[in-house]
Amino acid sequence: MNYPTREEFEELKEEVRQLKEQRTEEMKVTRIEVASEDVIKRLDNLKQDLNQELHTVSNTWLETLQEHYNDRTAHFEKIESTMATKQDLTALVEIMEERFKDLLIKYLRPGGNGH
């Protein structure tokens, strides 16, 4: 085996010291581009697709909600149109009382039974 001489060893030691001391000039980084144009296009397309999907789902949901609202409104209008008011009930009571009186008079008259 060949061993280095003292002189070679010292030269190597000096080179190592110089390499340790050697410093490269610092570079200032102002902007780092990580994504390639490819990736950016794909992300833009995904964003556009998601926006379109959100728009579609939102519109469908709103249309369904509007249909249900219209159905309920029509249902309530139908109920309101067939529902008797307090005035209607009062008039009905008066009519029934009048008819009841007429029937009582007719059937309770002596010699009558309504014939």
ABEGO torsion letter per residue (X at the ends): XBBBBAAAAAAAAAAAAAAAABBBBBBBBABBBABBAAAAAAAAAAAAAAAAAAAAAAAAAAAAAAAAAAAAAAAAAAAAAABBBAAAAAAAAAAAAAAAAAAAAAAABBGAGGX
